[in-house]
Amino acid sequence: GEGVTLGPDTVVHVTRGGHNTQIGDGVVIGSHAIIHACNIGAGAVIGDGVVVMDDAVLGKDSLLLSGSVLPPGKKIPDGEVWGGNPARKKDMDVEAALRAGEEIRDRVKESVSKLPAPVTRDNKTIISEKAFVAPNAVLAGPIAIAEEVGVWFACVLDAMLAPISIGARTNVQDGTVVRGLEQYPCRIGAGVTIGHRAVLEGCIVEDDAFIGMGAVLPKGVVVRRGGWVAAGAVLPENTEVSTGEIWAGNPAALFRPIKAEEAAFIPVSAANYAVHVPEYLGIFPRI
């Protein structure tokens, strides 16, 4: 829509199968947000670090507070204030809601005016000829990227303190940060999905795992094969997510076992991204 303002490092995305994103006139979205296959009504205000998931709806002039996660299919009625992870309606008087909305607007305008210059890539990496690394991704240090991997737009892979390795058919989605830490290399297996704007630092993710949008995996975390970290989850250091488990929340804890249909979706998710790698290799020059 007209007059929309997006804060720095915000990701707006769609999904396969006709799940588009629609943003109405005058919407303000804070920094480091993820807007994914949803509908945002005119005049809505979305805070910093928010995750809005598939088929969610924000009504006109609604307010979604910073750090919130709006689950798939949730609908915020016109003019309501929601917040939290997962987001729920908040009892906030009109004046307080207006002040919160104006604070977000002012912060976004200020941050947009101070955007830094693009970062120069330090390309000390080994990248398969059959992998795609977006032209505005930043890579530094010893990094190994296998075939059919997609490192998508605005990702940062920082291996200056310890190596990073990424297995075949894994997708590292837009705005994700992967960092090796001293004595904690970051190893990501094959067939892994890493959602938009996730943060992985000094952790291990085994094959066929699923890391949701905006999830945070600090040093010492291990996600076993077939493990699932929910969108917006913040795992404590040294957590182990076992095969067949879903962890969620902030701080994250075991939520429940993975359902059969969710386990079956993990390789489908990886394939949905891998299929686009040759297409993008044909559009953009190889790094």
Backbone as JSON, one array per atom type, in Angstrom:
{
  "sequence": "GEGVTLGPDTVVHVTRGGHNTQIGDGVVIGSHAIIHACNIGAGAVIGDGVVVMDDAVLGKDSLLLSGSVLPPGKKIPDGEVWGGNPARKKDMDVEAALRAGEEIRDRVKESVSKLPAPVTRDNKTIISEKAFVAPNAVLAGPIAIAEEVGVWFACVLDAMLAPISIGARTNVQDGTVVRGLEQYPCRIGAGVTIGHRAVLEGCIVEDDAFIGMGAVLPKGVVVRRGGWVAAGAVLPENTEVSTGEIWAGNPAALFRPIKAEEAAFIPVSAANYAVHVPEYLGIFPRI",
  "N": [[0.8, -1.19, 0.0], [0.19, 2.4, -0.12], [2.45, 4.76, 1.39], [3.72, 3.04, 3.21], [5.96, 2.03, 5.78], [8.95, 0.39, 6.31], [11.04, -1.0, 8.71], [14.66, -1.28, 9.3], [16.29, -4.3, 8.2], [14.05, -5.89, 8.12], [12.04, -8.61, 7.03], [9.97, -9.44, 4.38], [7.82, -11.84, 3.14], [6.58, -14.52, 1.01], [4.67, -17.6, 0.49], [4.71, -20.82, -1.15], [2.0, -21.88, -3.29], [0.13, -19.85, -3.47], [-0.06, -18.23, -1.21], [-0.02, -15.15, -0.44], [1.43, -11.97, 0.6], [-0.17, -9.19, 1.9], [-0.16, -5.76, 2.38], [-1.56, -3.0, 3.83], [-2.42, 0.54, 3.27], [-0.36, 3.05, 4.79], [0.82, 1.51, 6.78], [3.07, 0.72, 9.45], [6.06, -0.91, 10.09], [8.3, -2.29, 12.32], [11.89, -2.68, 12.98], [13.85, -5.63, 12.16], [11.76, -7.44, 11.87], [9.54, -10.14, 10.87], [7.51, -10.75, 8.27], [5.2, -12.79, 7.08], [3.54, -14.21, 4.56], [0.9, -13.11, 5.03], [-1.85, -10.91, 6.05], [-2.14, -7.51, 6.36], [-3.86, -4.91, 7.7], [-4.85, -1.52, 6.75], [-3.13, 1.19, 8.26], [-2.17, -0.23, 10.44], [0.19, -0.94, 13.08], [3.29, -2.37, 13.68], [5.59, -3.71, 15.9], [9.18, -3.79, 16.73], [11.14, -6.69, 15.91], [9.07, -8.5, 15.59], [7.2, -11.46, 14.73], [5.1, -12.42, 12.22], [2.99, -14.85, 11.18], [2.04, -17.39, 8.71], [-0.99, -16.76, 6.97], [-2.04, -15.2, 8.99], [-3.9, -12.36, 10.23], [-3.94, -8.91, 10.54], [-6.02, -6.48, 11.72], [-7.43, -3.29, 10.6], [-5.75, -0.39, 11.77], [-4.75, -1.73, 13.98], [-2.5, -2.82, 16.64], [0.53, -4.39, 17.13], [2.65, -5.44, 19.49], [6.18, -4.92, 20.17], [8.46, -7.66, 19.77], [6.6, -9.67, 19.66], [4.97, -12.78, 18.7], [2.87, -13.76, 16.25], [0.79, -16.35, 15.74], [0.18, -18.81, 13.06], [-2.71, -18.15, 11.1], [-4.03, -16.64, 13.05], [-6.17, -13.91, 13.99], [-6.28, -10.49, 14.36], [-8.59, -8.27, 15.48], [-9.93, -5.15, 14.12], [-8.34, -2.26, 15.34], [-7.46, -3.33, 17.78], [-5.08, -4.12, 20.43], [-2.37, -6.25, 20.59], [-0.02, -8.59, 22.03], [3.0, -10.4, 22.99], [4.3, -13.84, 23.2], [3.01, -16.79, 22.52], [1.15, -14.24, 20.66], [-1.41, -12.35, 22.28], [-4.56, -10.73, 23.05], [-4.23, -7.49, 24.52], [-5.0, -5.65, 27.42], [-5.16, -2.47, 27.1], [-5.35, 0.98, 27.5], [-6.78, 3.52, 25.34], [-5.18, 5.85, 25.02], [-2.64, 5.0, 25.91], [-2.14, 3.01, 24.03], [-2.03, 4.55, 21.69], [0.22, 6.09, 22.27], [2.19, 4.07, 22.38], [2.11, 3.17, 19.72], [2.94, 5.52, 18.37], [5.53, 5.78, 19.38], [6.76, 3.56, 18.2], [6.51, 4.26, 15.48], [8.11, 6.62, 15.42], [10.61, 5.57, 16.13], [11.13, 3.8, 14.02], [11.27, 5.56, 11.82], [13.52, 7.04, 12.55], [15.53, 5.06, 12.6], [15.53, 4.2, 9.94], [16.56, 6.43, 8.71], [19.2, 6.24, 9.38], [20.49, 4.16, 8.14], [23.17, 1.87, 7.53], [26.03, 1.75, 5.26], [26.37, -0.8, 2.68], [27.79, -3.99, 3.63], [31.03, -5.2, 2.98], [31.84, -8.25, 1.43], [33.8, -10.83, 2.76], [35.34, -13.3, 1.26], [36.3, -15.97, 2.05], [35.73, -18.81, 1.54], [34.38, -22.13, 0.87], [32.4, -23.0, -1.63], [29.93, -24.95, -3.05], [29.49, -25.44, -6.56], [26.91, -25.87, -7.17], [25.39, -24.57, -5.34], [23.51, -21.79, -4.03], [24.3, -18.54, -3.17], [23.12, -15.61, -2.0], [23.54, -12.37, -3.52], [23.75, -10.24, -1.72], [24.36, -11.38, 0.66], [26.55, -11.82, 3.49], [29.67, -13.18, 3.98], [32.24, -14.51, 5.98], [35.41, -15.77, 6.8], [36.35, -19.29, 7.38], [34.21, -21.2, 5.68], [32.1, -23.82, 4.7], [30.02, -24.83, 2.15], [27.6, -26.92, 0.94], [26.24, -28.79, -1.93], [23.22, -27.68, -3.55], [22.42, -26.04, -1.53], [20.8, -23.14, -0.23], [21.66, -19.94, 0.53], [20.1, -17.3, 1.56], [18.76, -14.0, 0.88], [20.36, -11.2, 2.46], [21.55, -12.61, 4.53], [23.94, -13.35, 7.15], [26.98, -14.9, 7.55], [29.3, -15.66, 9.76], [32.38, -16.69, 10.3], [34.74, -16.08, 11.55], [35.74, -16.62, 14.07], [35.37, -19.33, 14.48], [34.88, -22.29, 12.47], [32.2, -22.67, 9.99], [29.89, -24.99, 8.76], [27.69, -26.22, 6.23], [25.27, -28.49, 5.29], [24.13, -30.48, 2.42], [21.28, -29.42, 0.51], [20.18, -27.79, 2.4], [18.4, -24.92, 3.58], [19.03, -21.58, 4.26], [17.38, -19.07, 5.41], [16.17, -15.74, 4.52], [17.86, -13.0, 6.04], [18.99, -14.37, 8.18], [21.35, -15.05, 10.79], [24.37, -16.68, 11.16], [26.85, -17.89, 13.22], [30.13, -18.79, 14.08], [31.64, -19.53, 17.18], [34.39, -18.99, 19.46], [35.9, -22.03, 20.15], [33.51, -23.18, 19.64], [32.45, -24.28, 16.93], [30.08, -23.89, 14.22], [27.88, -26.2, 13.08], [25.85, -27.33, 10.58], [23.54, -29.6, 9.41], [22.41, -31.73, 6.65], [19.55, -31.11, 4.55], [18.17, -29.33, 6.18], [15.9, -26.88, 7.37], [16.09, -23.46, 7.93], [14.5, -20.88, 9.29], [13.41, -17.5, 8.4], [15.38, -14.8, 9.6], [16.47, -16.12, 11.78], [18.81, -16.87, 14.48], [21.85, -18.37, 14.87], [24.37, -19.48, 16.87], [27.42, -20.86, 17.42], [26.48, -23.55, 17.52], [25.03, -26.87, 16.99], [23.27, -28.37, 14.43], [21.59, -31.09, 13.44], [21.0, -33.39, 10.63], [18.0, -32.94, 8.67], [16.5, -31.34, 10.41], [14.35, -28.75, 11.79], [14.22, -25.33, 11.96], [12.55, -22.69, 13.22], [11.17, -19.47, 12.12], [12.86, -16.57, 13.27], [13.91, -17.85, 15.49], [16.25, -18.46, 18.19], [19.37, -19.8, 18.68], [21.75, -20.31, 20.89], [25.24, -20.68, 21.97], [26.5, -24.01, 22.26], [24.1, -25.34, 21.95], [22.36, -28.21, 20.77], [20.61, -29.59, 18.18], [19.01, -32.42, 17.5], [18.77, -34.93, 14.89], [15.89, -34.5, 12.97], [14.71, -32.9, 14.9], [12.78, -30.07, 16.14], [12.55, -26.62, 16.28], [10.53, -24.11, 17.39], [9.01, -21.2, 15.82], [10.31, -18.09, 16.85], [11.29, -19.12, 19.22], [13.54, -19.11, 21.98], [16.29, -20.67, 22.81], [17.89, -21.86, 25.78], [21.43, -21.72, 26.57], [23.43, -24.59, 25.71], [21.34, -26.38, 25.46], [19.71, -29.44, 24.54], [17.87, -30.55, 21.88], [15.95, -33.21, 21.29], [15.54, -35.92, 18.91], [12.43, -35.9, 17.27], [11.19, -34.05, 18.92], [9.46, -30.97, 19.71], [10.44, -27.77, 20.56], [9.56, -24.75, 22.21], [8.84, -21.25, 22.91], [9.99, -18.59, 25.2], [12.01, -18.29, 27.81], [12.87, -21.19, 25.85], [11.24, -24.37, 26.04], [10.52, -27.9, 26.23], [7.83, -28.57, 24.19], [5.99, -30.37, 22.92], [5.69, -33.73, 21.48], [6.65, -34.24, 18.04], [4.24, -34.28, 15.47], [3.13, -36.76, 13.09], [2.56, -35.69, 10.55], [3.95, -33.3, 10.67], [6.61, -34.13, 10.88], [6.81, -35.3, 8.37], [6.69, -33.04, 6.82], [9.17, -31.76, 7.0], [11.3, -32.68, 5.14], [9.95, -31.9, 2.83], [9.82, -29.12, 3.06], [12.57, -28.49, 2.86], [13.03, -29.35, 0.22], [11.34, -27.63, -1.18], [12.74, -25.23, -1.15], [15.25, -25.96, -2.21], [14.64, -26.54, -4.85], [14.53, -24.11, -6.09], [17.11, -23.21, -6.26], [18.75, -23.7, -8.68], [17.37, -21.96, -10.41], [17.84, -19.39, -9.31], [20.59, -19.33, -9.48], [20.82, -19.01, -12.17], [19.95, -16.43, -12.48], [21.47, -14.65, -10.91], [24.94, -13.75, -10.79], [27.44, -16.19, -9.99], [28.84, -16.36, -6.72]],
  "CA": [[0.0, 0.0, 0.0], [0.88, 3.68, -0.12], [2.9, 5.28, 2.67], [4.18, 1.98, 4.11], [7.33, 2.19, 6.26], [9.56, -0.85, 6.79], [12.28, -0.79, 9.45], [15.84, -2.0, 8.82], [16.45, -5.74, 8.38], [12.76, -6.59, 8.15], [11.84, -9.55, 5.93], [8.6, -9.67, 3.92], [7.97, -13.06, 2.34], [5.37, -15.26, 0.64], [4.89, -19.03, 0.43], [4.18, -21.49, -2.33], [0.59, -22.22, -3.24], [-0.75, -18.69, -3.5], [-0.14, -17.51, 0.06], [0.64, -13.87, -0.65], [1.42, -10.99, 1.68], [-0.81, -7.93, 1.54], [0.08, -4.73, 3.39], [-2.42, -1.86, 3.5], [-1.87, 1.9, 3.28], [0.03, 3.67, 6.04], [1.31, 0.54, 7.78], [4.44, 0.9, 9.94], [6.62, -2.17, 10.57], [9.58, -2.02, 12.95], [13.1, -3.36, 12.5], [14.08, -7.05, 12.48], [10.49, -8.16, 11.87], [9.31, -11.13, 9.83], [6.13, -10.65, 7.81], [5.25, -14.0, 6.27], [2.32, -14.74, 3.95], [-0.18, -12.66, 5.91], [-2.62, -9.76, 5.6], [-2.02, -6.43, 7.34], [-4.8, -3.86, 7.35], [-4.39, -0.15, 6.68], [-2.92, 1.89, 9.52], [-1.65, -1.09, 11.51], [1.55, -0.69, 13.54], [3.93, -3.61, 14.11], [6.81, -3.34, 16.58], [10.46, -4.4, 16.38], [11.36, -8.09, 16.22], [7.81, -9.25, 15.57], [7.02, -12.5, 13.72], [3.71, -12.62, 11.81], [3.1, -16.1, 10.44], [1.19, -17.65, 7.55], [-2.45, -16.59, 7.01], [-2.47, -14.32, 10.06], [-4.53, -11.13, 9.77], [-3.99, -7.77, 11.44], [-7.07, -5.58, 11.29], [-7.1, -1.89, 10.41], [-5.37, 0.39, 12.95], [-4.36, -2.58, 15.09], [-1.14, -2.63, 17.14], [1.2, -5.61, 17.56], [3.77, -4.91, 20.26], [7.51, -5.43, 19.85], [8.83, -8.97, 20.27], [5.47, -10.61, 19.64], [4.86, -13.8, 17.66], [1.46, -14.0, 15.92], [0.8, -17.69, 15.13], [-0.54, -18.97, 11.79], [-4.16, -18.1, 11.08], [-4.62, -15.78, 14.07], [-6.74, -12.68, 13.46], [-6.4, -9.38, 15.3], [-9.66, -7.38, 15.0], [-9.62, -3.74, 13.91], [-8.14, -1.38, 16.48], [-7.04, -3.99, 19.02], [-3.67, -4.2, 20.77], [-1.95, -7.6, 20.95], [1.4, -8.72, 22.3], [3.45, -11.63, 23.64], [4.7, -15.0, 22.4], [2.27, -16.29, 21.35], [0.47, -12.97, 20.88], [-2.78, -12.35, 22.78], [-5.09, -9.39, 23.24], [-3.77, -6.78, 25.7], [-5.89, -4.61, 27.96], [-4.4, -1.22, 27.07], [-6.27, 2.06, 27.19], [-6.59, 4.13, 24.02], [-4.06, 6.78, 25.03], [-1.4, 4.22, 26.0], [-1.95, 2.36, 22.74], [-1.6, 5.57, 20.74], [1.62, 6.43, 22.58], [3.05, 2.96, 21.95], [2.18, 3.22, 18.26], [3.76, 6.66, 17.94], [6.93, 5.47, 19.7], [7.25, 2.66, 17.16], [6.64, 5.06, 14.26], [9.27, 7.51, 15.53], [11.83, 4.75, 16.15], [11.36, 3.28, 12.67], [11.71, 6.66, 10.96], [14.89, 7.39, 12.92], [16.44, 3.98, 12.19], [15.63, 4.2, 8.47], [17.42, 7.55, 8.31], [20.58, 5.97, 9.77], [20.91, 2.88, 7.59], [24.59, 1.86, 7.17], [26.41, 1.33, 3.91], [26.47, -2.26, 2.56], [29.0, -4.61, 4.15], [31.83, -5.89, 1.96], [31.98, -9.68, 1.7], [35.1, -11.48, 2.85], [34.9, -14.56, 0.65], [37.21, -17.09, 2.32], [34.77, -19.9, 1.7], [34.31, -23.18, -0.14], [30.99, -23.04, -1.99], [29.63, -25.82, -4.18], [28.99, -24.78, -7.76], [25.47, -26.1, -7.23], [24.76, -23.87, -4.22], [23.23, -20.38, -4.29], [24.53, -17.57, -2.1], [22.57, -14.34, -2.48], [24.6, -11.38, -3.72], [23.91, -9.33, -0.58], [24.76, -12.11, 1.87], [27.9, -11.51, 3.94], [30.36, -14.38, 4.43], [33.59, -14.21, 6.44], [36.09, -16.87, 7.46], [36.28, -20.62, 6.78], [32.82, -21.65, 5.57], [31.9, -24.86, 3.69], [28.62, -24.86, 1.75], [27.44, -28.07, 0.05], [25.39, -28.63, -3.11], [21.78, -27.39, -3.43], [22.16, -25.14, -0.39], [20.45, -21.75, -0.51], [21.91, -18.92, 1.56], [19.24, -16.34, 0.89], [19.11, -12.58, 0.91], [20.68, -10.48, 3.7], [22.11, -13.47, 5.58], [25.31, -13.13, 7.6], [27.68, -16.09, 8.02], [30.54, -15.14, 10.34], [33.2, -17.8, 10.79], [36.06, -15.56, 11.88], [36.22, -17.21, 15.33], [35.32, -20.79, 14.36], [34.31, -22.61, 11.16], [30.79, -22.95, 9.75], [29.64, -25.92, 7.66], [26.27, -26.35, 5.91], [25.1, -29.69, 4.47], [23.38, -30.42, 1.17], [19.83, -29.17, 0.44], [19.74, -26.94, 3.52], [18.08, -23.54, 3.23], [19.27, -20.57, 5.28], [16.46, -18.1, 4.85], [16.51, -14.32, 4.51], [18.16, -12.28, 7.27], [19.51, -15.23, 9.25], [22.74, -14.88, 11.21], [25.03, -17.91, 11.62], [28.17, -17.43, 13.7], [30.98, -19.68, 14.85], [32.25, -18.89, 18.34], [35.63, -19.65, 19.88], [35.69, -23.39, 20.67], [32.16, -23.62, 19.29], [32.1, -24.17, 15.51], [28.66, -24.06, 13.92], [27.73, -27.27, 12.1], [24.46, -27.49, 10.17], [23.49, -30.81, 8.59], [21.75, -31.73, 5.34], [18.1, -31.11, 4.55], [17.69, -28.51, 7.29], [15.27, -25.59, 7.09], [16.34, -22.42, 8.94], [13.55, -19.84, 8.94], [13.86, -16.12, 8.27], [15.88, -14.01, 10.72], [16.94, -16.93, 12.92], [20.18, -16.61, 14.94], [22.51, -19.61, 15.3], [25.72, -19.14, 17.29], [28.17, -21.92, 18.08], [25.57, -24.65, 17.81], [25.01, -27.99, 16.06], [21.93, -28.75, 13.96], [21.78, -32.3, 12.65], [20.22, -33.52, 9.4], [16.53, -33.0, 8.64], [15.9, -30.59, 11.51], [13.57, -27.59, 11.37], [14.42, -24.18, 12.85], [11.52, -21.74, 12.83], [11.49, -18.07, 11.92], [13.17, -15.78, 14.44], [14.42, -18.66, 16.61], [17.61, -18.14, 18.63], [20.11, -20.97, 19.16], [23.05, -19.85, 21.35], [26.33, -21.64, 21.97], [26.33, -25.28, 22.94], [22.83, -25.99, 21.62], [22.38, -29.31, 19.8], [19.3, -30.03, 17.7], [19.23, -33.74, 16.91], [18.1, -35.21, 13.62], [14.44, -34.48, 13.05], [14.21, -32.01, 15.95], [12.02, -28.91, 15.64], [12.56, -25.44, 17.14], [9.41, -23.31, 16.9], [9.25, -19.79, 15.5], [10.45, -17.19, 17.99], [11.83, -19.79, 20.41], [14.89, -18.74, 22.42], [16.8, -21.8, 23.58], [19.01, -21.6, 26.69], [22.71, -22.32, 26.17], [23.7, -26.01, 25.96], [20.12, -27.19, 25.37], [19.65, -30.48, 23.52], [16.54, -30.86, 21.35], [16.06, -34.59, 20.83], [14.77, -36.35, 17.75], [11.0, -36.03, 17.49], [10.68, -33.08, 19.88], [9.29, -29.55, 19.39], [10.69, -26.83, 21.65], [8.94, -23.46, 21.92], [8.76, -20.28, 24.0], [11.14, -17.77, 25.57], [12.98, -19.27, 27.32], [12.24, -22.35, 25.24], [11.14, -25.63, 26.76], [9.86, -28.94, 25.46], [6.42, -28.24, 23.98], [5.28, -31.64, 22.71], [6.29, -34.52, 20.4], [6.31, -33.88, 16.66], [3.22, -35.1, 14.84], [3.6, -37.45, 11.87], [2.5, -34.8, 9.39], [5.02, -32.31, 10.81], [7.86, -34.81, 10.51], [6.8, -35.48, 6.91], [6.85, -31.74, 6.17], [10.55, -31.27, 7.05], [11.97, -32.82, 3.83], [9.22, -31.12, 1.82], [10.29, -27.74, 3.21], [13.91, -28.4, 2.27], [12.91, -29.5, -1.24], [10.7, -26.43, -1.72], [13.78, -24.22, -1.36], [16.31, -26.48, -3.08], [14.2, -26.53, -6.24], [14.74, -22.77, -6.63], [18.54, -22.89, -6.34], [19.21, -23.52, -10.07], [16.73, -20.77, -10.98], [18.53, -18.19, -8.87], [21.94, -19.36, -10.03], [20.72, -18.48, -13.53], [19.63, -14.99, -12.45], [22.54, -13.89, -10.29], [26.26, -14.35, -11.02], [27.9, -16.99, -8.87], [29.78, -15.68, -5.82]],
  "C": [[0.85, 1.26, 0.0], [1.29, 4.07, 1.3], [3.31, 4.23, 3.67], [5.63, 2.24, 4.5], [7.82, 0.88, 6.84], [10.87, -0.51, 7.5], [13.43, -1.6, 8.89], [15.78, -3.49, 9.14], [15.13, -6.48, 8.57], [12.62, -7.43, 6.88], [10.34, -9.66, 5.64], [8.64, -10.8, 2.92], [6.61, -13.65, 2.03], [5.7, -16.75, 0.68], [4.33, -19.59, -0.87], [2.68, -21.74, -2.17], [-0.33, -21.04, -3.08], [-0.93, -17.97, -2.19], [0.66, -16.21, -0.06], [0.66, -13.06, 0.63], [0.8, -9.7, 1.17], [-0.67, -6.95, 2.69], [-0.68, -3.48, 2.97], [-1.71, -0.53, 3.61], [-1.48, 2.31, 4.7], [0.5, 2.74, 7.12], [2.76, 0.88, 8.17], [4.9, -0.42, 10.55], [8.02, -1.89, 11.1], [10.74, -2.81, 12.37], [13.1, -4.82, 12.91], [12.79, -7.85, 12.6], [10.45, -9.17, 10.74], [7.82, -11.1, 9.5], [5.94, -11.73, 6.75], [3.85, -14.43, 5.84], [1.08, -14.4, 4.78], [-0.86, -11.43, 5.33], [-2.62, -8.71, 6.71], [-2.89, -5.27, 6.88], [-4.21, -2.47, 7.42], [-4.23, 0.44, 8.08], [-2.4, 1.05, 10.66], [-0.2, -0.71, 11.83], [2.11, -1.97, 14.14], [5.3, -3.25, 14.69], [8.05, -4.07, 16.09], [10.46, -5.89, 16.74], [10.13, -8.95, 16.24], [7.87, -10.32, 14.49], [5.52, -12.64, 13.47], [3.69, -13.78, 10.83], [1.96, -16.3, 9.44], [-0.3, -17.48, 7.87], [-2.95, -15.82, 8.22], [-3.04, -13.03, 9.47], [-4.46, -10.09, 10.88], [-5.02, -6.79, 10.9], [-6.58, -4.14, 11.16], [-6.8, -1.23, 11.76], [-5.08, -0.46, 14.17], [-2.9, -2.33, 15.46], [-0.62, -3.96, 17.65], [2.52, -5.21, 18.2], [5.08, -5.61, 19.92], [7.76, -6.79, 20.51], [7.74, -10.01, 20.23], [5.61, -11.63, 18.51], [3.37, -14.09, 17.45], [1.38, -15.31, 15.14], [0.0, -17.74, 13.82], [-2.06, -18.89, 11.99], [-4.82, -17.21, 12.12], [-5.08, -14.46, 13.45], [-6.88, -11.65, 14.58], [-7.5, -8.45, 14.76], [-9.19, -5.93, 14.88], [-9.43, -3.03, 15.25], [-7.67, -2.03, 17.76], [-5.53, -3.99, 19.18], [-3.36, -5.63, 21.22], [-0.46, -7.6, 21.23], [1.71, -10.06, 22.95], [3.81, -12.72, 22.66], [4.14, -16.26, 23.07], [1.46, -15.04, 21.69], [-0.97, -13.19, 21.34], [-3.24, -10.9, 22.94], [-4.6, -8.8, 24.55], [-4.8, -5.75, 26.13], [-5.07, -3.33, 28.1], [-5.35, -0.1, 26.71], [-5.86, 2.76, 25.9], [-5.36, 5.03, 23.99], [-2.72, 6.04, 25.09], [-1.1, 3.53, 24.69], [-1.46, 3.34, 21.69], [-0.15, 5.96, 20.98], [2.56, 5.34, 22.12], [3.21, 2.94, 20.44], [3.05, 4.33, 17.75], [5.24, 6.42, 18.25], [7.53, 4.55, 18.65], [7.47, 3.43, 15.87], [7.91, 5.92, 14.3], [10.58, 6.73, 15.46], [12.15, 4.23, 14.76], [11.88, 4.38, 11.76], [13.15, 7.04, 11.26], [15.88, 6.33, 12.43], [16.6, 3.93, 10.69], [16.56, 5.3, 8.01], [18.89, 7.3, 8.59], [21.08, 4.63, 9.23], [22.39, 2.92, 7.18], [24.81, 1.5, 5.71], [26.52, -0.19, 3.86], [27.82, -2.78, 3.05], [29.73, -5.34, 3.02], [32.03, -7.34, 2.37], [33.44, -10.09, 1.74], [34.88, -12.93, 2.44], [35.91, -15.69, 0.82], [36.37, -18.33, 2.57], [34.97, -20.95, 0.62], [32.83, -23.39, -0.43], [30.81, -23.97, -3.18], [29.13, -25.01, -5.37], [27.49, -24.94, -7.91], [24.73, -25.49, -6.04], [24.53, -22.42, -4.62], [23.48, -19.57, -3.03], [24.09, -16.21, -2.64], [23.65, -13.27, -2.56], [24.77, -10.41, -2.56], [24.1, -10.07, 0.74], [26.21, -11.76, 2.21], [28.51, -12.77, 4.52], [31.78, -14.01, 4.84], [34.16, -15.41, 7.15], [35.87, -18.2, 6.77], [34.87, -21.19, 6.83], [32.74, -22.68, 4.45], [30.41, -24.98, 3.42], [28.45, -25.94, 0.68], [26.44, -27.79, -1.07], [23.91, -28.44, -2.72], [21.42, -26.59, -2.18], [21.72, -23.78, -0.93], [20.75, -20.9, 0.7], [21.26, -17.65, 1.01], [19.56, -14.91, 1.31], [19.3, -12.05, 2.33], [21.11, -11.39, 4.84], [23.54, -13.04, 5.93], [25.86, -14.44, 8.13], [29.07, -15.67, 8.46], [31.32, -16.28, 10.99], [34.61, -17.33, 11.16], [36.62, -16.15, 13.17], [36.22, -18.73, 15.29], [34.57, -21.12, 13.07], [32.8, -22.82, 11.18], [30.71, -23.95, 8.6], [28.14, -26.11, 7.49], [26.11, -27.5, 4.93], [24.15, -29.49, 3.31], [21.89, -30.2, 1.41], [19.3, -28.37, 1.63], [19.43, -25.55, 3.01], [18.26, -22.65, 4.45], [18.52, -19.32, 4.81], [16.83, -16.66, 5.21], [16.76, -13.75, 5.92], [18.69, -13.1, 8.41], [20.98, -14.93, 9.53], [23.26, -16.22, 11.74], [26.46, -17.52, 12.01], [28.87, -18.56, 14.43], [31.62, -18.92, 16.0], [33.5, -19.66, 18.75], [35.33, -20.94, 20.62], [34.29, -23.93, 20.38], [31.9, -23.4, 17.79], [30.61, -24.42, 15.3], [28.52, -25.07, 12.79], [26.24, -27.49, 11.83], [24.41, -28.63, 9.17], [22.78, -30.61, 7.27], [20.23, -31.72, 5.52], [17.46, -30.32, 5.67], [16.99, -27.27, 6.74], [15.56, -24.66, 8.26], [15.52, -21.22, 8.52], [14.16, -18.45, 8.95], [14.27, -15.54, 9.62], [16.14, -14.86, 11.97], [18.38, -16.52, 13.27], [20.75, -17.91, 15.47], [23.96, -19.27, 15.62], [26.36, -20.32, 18.0], [27.33, -23.12, 18.44], [25.7, -25.75, 16.75], [23.56, -28.31, 15.72], [22.12, -29.95, 13.04], [20.83, -32.36, 11.45], [18.72, -33.47, 9.66], [15.88, -32.39, 9.87], [15.18, -29.37, 10.95], [13.74, -26.49, 12.42], [13.48, -23.08, 12.38], [12.02, -20.31, 12.7], [11.78, -17.37, 13.24], [13.65, -16.56, 15.65], [15.86, -18.27, 16.93], [18.22, -19.38, 19.25], [21.5, -20.51, 19.59], [24.06, -21.0, 21.45], [25.99, -22.89, 22.78], [25.01, -25.99, 22.66], [23.06, -27.1, 20.61], [20.93, -29.65, 19.46], [19.52, -31.34, 16.95], [18.41, -33.9, 15.62], [16.58, -35.26, 13.81], [13.87, -33.65, 14.17], [13.6, -30.75, 15.35], [12.09, -27.81, 16.7], [11.53, -24.47, 16.58], [9.82, -21.88, 16.62], [9.31, -18.96, 16.78], [10.98, -17.82, 19.25], [13.24, -19.3, 20.71], [15.39, -19.84, 23.34], [17.88, -21.35, 24.56], [20.29, -22.25, 26.16], [22.76, -23.79, 26.56], [22.44, -26.88, 26.0], [20.29, -28.26, 24.31], [18.18, -30.75, 23.16], [16.64, -32.25, 20.72], [15.23, -34.84, 19.58], [13.29, -36.47, 18.12], [10.4, -35.07, 18.49], [10.47, -31.72, 19.23], [9.54, -28.75, 20.66], [10.16, -25.47, 21.25], [9.02, -22.57, 23.15], [10.05, -19.53, 24.23], [11.14, -17.57, 27.08], [12.28, -20.54, 26.84], [12.28, -23.55, 26.16], [10.46, -26.64, 25.86], [8.36, -28.64, 25.39], [5.58, -29.5, 23.85], [6.06, -32.46, 21.68], [5.83, -34.01, 19.03], [5.23, -34.84, 16.14], [3.75, -35.69, 13.53], [3.61, -36.51, 10.68], [3.56, -33.7, 9.46], [6.37, -32.91, 10.43], [7.95, -34.98, 9.0], [7.03, -34.18, 6.17], [8.31, -31.29, 6.1], [11.28, -31.47, 5.72], [11.27, -32.06, 2.72], [9.67, -29.66, 1.86], [11.66, -27.55, 2.59], [13.85, -28.45, 0.74], [12.29, -28.26, -1.87], [11.69, -25.3, -1.96], [14.85, -24.71, -2.33], [15.93, -26.4, -4.55], [14.44, -25.17, -6.9], [16.21, -22.4, -6.79], [19.02, -22.75, -7.78], [18.62, -22.27, -10.73], [17.5, -19.51, -10.59], [19.99, -18.16, -9.31], [21.95, -18.82, -11.47], [20.45, -16.99, -13.58], [20.82, -14.16, -11.97], [23.89, -14.55, -10.59], [26.72, -15.1, -9.77], [28.93, -16.21, -8.06], [31.18, -16.25, -6.04]]
}
